[in-house]
């Protein structure tokens, strides 16, 4: 996998995000760089990943939890959290590269 691919703990491929790519303002360097405090506020999912000491939600023993399902970008709707749930489960089983490929297929 390309070493420059960055995932967030919630399952977003940062490299495919309009804010990360600088297509929308403000430009975002990614959740890790911002320590879970993007321009829109504090991310409860980032904090939860840190509290549980896991790389991403998909490898958490409590996944999928209500907190994850109830946290989503209102402009994308709750269906986005359900899609990310599947992607994170897939990532946990098959790895980052295959999860990235699947995420990109779903975008097209």
N, C-alpha and C positions, 0 to 999 in steps of 0.2 A: 504494500500500500504506500502511496505517496506520503512521505514523512510530514508534509505540510498540511495534511487533512486534520482539522480540529473538530472534535465533537464536544457538545455541552453535556452535562450530566443528565439532562432531561431527554436527550436523544436527538437534538437538532444537529445537523451537519453545519457547523458555523460557516464553512467555506461557501455554502449555498445560500446563506442569509443575505438579504439585500442590504442590511445595515453593516454586516461584517465586510461585504464587498465594497461598501462605500457608495452604493446606488441610492441609498436613502440616508438622510441625516437625522441624528448625529451618527458618525461612523463608530462602530463598535469593535473593539479588539478581541472580543470573546469573553465568556463568563469567567474563565480562570484568571485572565488578566484583570478583570474588574472585581474579582472576588465576590461575584454574585450580586453586584450592585449596578445593573445597567441603567441607561438613561431614564427608564420608566419607574425605577424604584428598587426595592430589595426583592430578590428572587427567592421565594420560599422553597423551591425545588433545589436550588444550589445549597441553601442552608441545610436542608434535609440530607442531601448527599454527603455533605461534610460531617454532619452529626452522626451518620451511620458509618462513616469511614469507608465508603465504597467509591469505585470509579464512576459508576453511573447507576441510575435507578434499576436498570434491568438485572443487575447482580445483587440487589438488595433482597434480603430474606423476607421482607414485607411487601415486595412488589408483586402485582400492582395493588396499590393502596388507594383509598378514597382521596387522600391529599393530592396524589399525582393526577388522578382522573379529573378532579375539580379545578386543577390549575392549567389554564390555557389562555392563549391570546384571543381576546374577544373578536378580533377581526377575522380569525380563522374558525372560530366556533369550537364547541366541545369535541366535535369529531376529530380535531387535531390531536387531542390527548389520547383518544382511542387508537389512532394511527401510530402515534409515538410509542404507545404501549406495545403494540405488535413489533415495531422496529427495534425497541430495546430488548424484547424477549429474543428476537432473531439475532441481534448483536451479541447477546450473552452466550448464545449457543454457537454461532457461526463466525464471530469476530467482526472487527471494525471494517475491513475491506468489503466483505459481503454485505454488511449493513449499509455501508455508504452506497454501494451499487444499487441495492434495493430502494433506498431513499430516493436516489436520482431517477430510477425507473418510475417511481410513483409521481414524481414531479412532472413527468412528461406525459 
